[in-house]
Amino acid sequence: MLRFTVVRGGLGILAVRRTCVSPRFSHSTPQSNIRPINKVMVANRGEIAIRVFRACTELGIRTVAVYSEQDTGQMHRQKADEAYLIGKGLAPVAAYLDIPDIIRVAKENNVDAIHPGYGFLSERADFAQACIDAGVMFIGPSPEVVRQMGDKVEARALAISAGVPVVPGTALPISCVHDAQVFAETYGFPIIFKAAYGGGGRGMRVVREYEELEENYQRAYSEALTAFGNGALFVEKFLEKPRHIEVQILGDKYGNVIHLYERDCSIQRRHQKVVEIAPAFQLDPHLRNRLHSDAVNLAKMPHSEGFHFRARPCSPCSY
């Protein structure tokens, strides 16, 4: 699933997420190319893992959970047909970033495909490639698309080339706090640090004055490094109280892309959604059509191979 955020006329952040399409919808694919999926692992925890398990169960697919030592009693472990420990001796988050151990569990237990969920390894191209190298299907885009869209700076560039409005931001990940200071001198405060290789509200810090730059830079870097295994950051102009609206996009590896309309996710805590409302209320019809169109156009930009794209525009009043 690819996600872009339009805030007061700009693109914010893109993230890559996945969806699984039932083989019954793949009738146009030559039968010889179809590889049946009998067992799916979710390399994640919590609600996203439970949702994927439920969908797989409805399709008659066996499910596999992985869990850290600290998550032994978590519900997602109980909802799967099988569950295995990963990252022994590691911290909770680090365990779910342990690519070699996840691949080991998948191969030892005859897993056909791995769904990364969101966060953790969902935006890591090396994880997508590791699955392919191990002979396990990766439920999501190709490693190249994950690399393009998992890199928020490159994703911004793709959005610009697709004609999608973007909010002011750095063209490259920043190398030090001085880069953020230069950006603030150009565009003014407030600004926001964002993780260049992650999403889900992690690695994001708002800065309203010069005195806050150093502390928030260090905190954003540390949080991004812990959550995604990469502390790279970029900077954008921060917009106060933007409206957060997402457009759902479904695409396949044959270049077909459609939108599945939008939802309003403006009610948030710490940059993480609390309530989702679909369809978005009090949204100008012309703006709604533009959001849908821009989302589809952006989804067609990378070399896509089957993905679920989520565009999240905010503050439609000035888009």
N, C-alpha and C positions, 0 to 999 in steps of 0.2 A: 504494500500500500504506500503510495507516494503522497506526500502531504505538503501543500504550500499555504503559507499564511499571508493574506493580503491585509495590511493594516493602513488605513487611511490612504489608500492609493498605492500601497507598496507590498512587495513580497517579503515575507519574513523568513520562515524556516521550512525546510523540507525534510521529510523523513521517509524511510522506506518501510513499508509493512506488507504483509502477505495475505493472500486468500487462497483457498483451495477450491477448484472448480470440479464438480462431479464429472466423471468420465462420460456420463450420458449426454453431456452438452458438447462433447468433443467429436461429434459424428463426422465432421469434415476432415478429421485427421485420418491418414491412412491407418488401417487396422494394425499393420505390422509395426507401427511406431508406438502403439499404446502399451504402456507398461503398467500392469495392475498395481494398485496400492492396497495392501492388506494390513499393514501396520504402520501407524504414524506416531512419532515421538514429538512432544512439544518441549523445546529447549527453553522453558520459561516456567513461571509459577503463578499462583493466584488466579484471578478471574479469567484472564485471557486463556490460560491453559484449560480451565474448566469449560469455557465456551467451545474451544476447539475439540475437546474430548466429546462433548455433547453432539457436535456436528458429525464427528467421525462415527460415533455410536449409531446415529440415525442412518448413516450410510453403510453400516455393517462393517466398519473398519476397526480393527483392534487398536488400542491406545497404550502409549507408554509415557509415563511421567518420569522426570528427574528431579532430585531434591538435594539441597545442601544438608549438612549435619544439623543446622539450626532449624530447618524446615521439616523435620521428621513428622511433626503432627499436623502439617498444613493440609487443608482440604483437597487441594489439587492432587496430592499423592493418593488420596482415598478414591478419587473419581476415575482414575485410570485403571485399565485392566492389569497393567504391570507398572512397577515403580522401582527406580534404581538410584542409589546414592552416587553423587558426583562431587568432585572437588574436596575430597577428604582432607581435613586439616586446614582448609581455606576459610576465609571470612564468607558470610552469606552471599554478598554480591559477587565476589571473586569466583565462587564455585560455579556460578552460571555463566562466567566468562571463560571457563576452562575448556577451550575447544578440543584439545586432544582427548580429554576424558569423556566429553560428550560423544565424540565420534567413536571412541572405544566402546562405550555402552551400546551405541546404535548398531555397530557391526557385530558385537557379541550376541545381540538379541534379535538379529534378523529384521531390523527396522528398514522399511522400504523408503520412507520419506520423513524429513524433519521440518516441522513448522517452528519458526523462531519466536512467534508471538510479537510483542513490541518491547522496545527498550533492549537492554542487554546486548545480544548479538544480532539483533534484527537489522542493523545498519552496518554490519561488518562484512565487507566483500570477501575477506579472507575466510570467514566462516562459510559463506556460500560456496566458495571454491573448495574448501576442505570437505564439504559434503559431497560435491561432485567427484573429487579425487578418490573418495572412499567408496564410490559407487552407490551413494544414497541420494535420493532426489531431494532437492531443496525446494520447499514450497514457497515460491517467491520469484523475483526477477533473477536474471542472470547476474553473475558476479560483477560484470561491467556496469550494469544498470545500478546495482547496489552501490558500487563505488561512486558513480556519478551523483546519485541522489542522496547517498549517505553523507557525502561531503557537501555541507550546506553552502559553502562558498561557491563550489562548482555548480550546485543546484541554482543558486541565485543567478549565475551567469547564463545557465540554460533558460531560466525564466525570462531574462532580458532578451535573449535571442528569440524567444517565442512571442515577444511583444507583450508580456505580462508586466504590469506596473510593479515596481519594487520600492520599498522604503530605503532610504539612504543607509549604506553599510560598507564595510571594508571589502576591498576586492580580493584580499588574501587573509589567511589567518594571521592574527597579530603575533609578534615575536616577543613583545615586552609591554609593560604598562605605558611606556612612552607613546607607543602607537595609538593607544586608546586616548591619550591626552591630546594628540594631534587631531584625531577625529573629532573630539569634543570641541576643540577650538574652531573647527570648521563648521560643525552642525549644531553646536550648543548642547547643553544638558536639558533633560535627562537622556542618557544613553543606556544601552543594555549589553552586557556580555552574554554570549551564547556559545554553547558547545558546538564545535564545528562538525563533530561526528556522532551526534546523539540527539535525543529529543525527550519528550515526556516531561518537560519542566525541569530536568536536571541540568546543572551547569549554567544556570541563568541567574544573573544578578543585575539589578537596576542601580545605576549610579546617578546621583542628582547634583553632585558638586565635586570639585577636584580632590578635596580631602578624603573622599570615599573611594577613589580610584584604586589605590594599592591594595587595600583590604579586600574589596570586592573582586578584584582581578585574581588574587590568590585563592579566594574561596571558590570562585567559579572554576578555576583551573583544577583545584583539588577535587571538586565534586564531579567534574567531567571525567577526570582520570579514573576515579573510583568506579563510576557508573558505566563507563564505556571503554575503559582501557586506553583512552587517548585524551589528553588534557588540552588539545588545541582549541582556541577560542577565536571568534570573530566579534565584531562590534556592529550594532545597528542603532539608529535613532530610536529612542523609546517613545511610544505614543500612549498617552494617558487614557485609560478606560476605553480601549477599542472594543468593538463588537467582534466576537469570534464565531465565524460561520464556516463550516466545512462542507465541501462538495465531495461526494463519494464517486469514485471512478473505477470502472472495471475494464481491464484490458487483457488480451491474450498474446501469444507469441507470433501471431499472424498479422499483427498491426491493427486489429480491431479494438477500438476504444469507445466506450459509452459512459455517460454519467448516470448516477443513480440518485440525483437530486441532492439536497443539502440538509444540514442540521445545525442548530444554534447551540454552541458550547460556551457561551459567554460567562456562565456562572462557574468560577474557578477558585481554587485555593492553591497558593504557591505555584502558579502557572500550570496547574493540573485541573482538568475538567471534573466538575462535581455533578452537573446535570446536563443532559443533552435533550434538545427539543427538536422534533422533526414534524413537518417542515419548519424552516425558520419563520418566525412571526414578524409581521410589519416590515417585510422586505420588499422594496420596490421591484415590480415585475421586470423592468428593464435591467436593473442591477442584477437580479437573479439570473436572467438569461446571459448576461456578460460573465458572471462568475462561472456558470456551467460551461460556457464556450471557452473561456480562458483555461479552465481546468483540463478540458479535453485536449486543447492545443498543447498545453505543457506536457501532458501525459504522453503525447506522441513524439516529443523531442528526443529523449534518450533512445538507445537501441533496446527497446523493451521486449521482454519475452515473458508475458503473463504476469500481471501484477494488479494489485488493487490500490488505487491512487486516491488519497484523500486531500483535497485542497481546503485549507481553512482560512478564508478571508475574514478580516475584521473591519469594523467600522464602515459599513457599506454606504454611509451617508456621503462619503467623499471619494469613493472608489472610482 
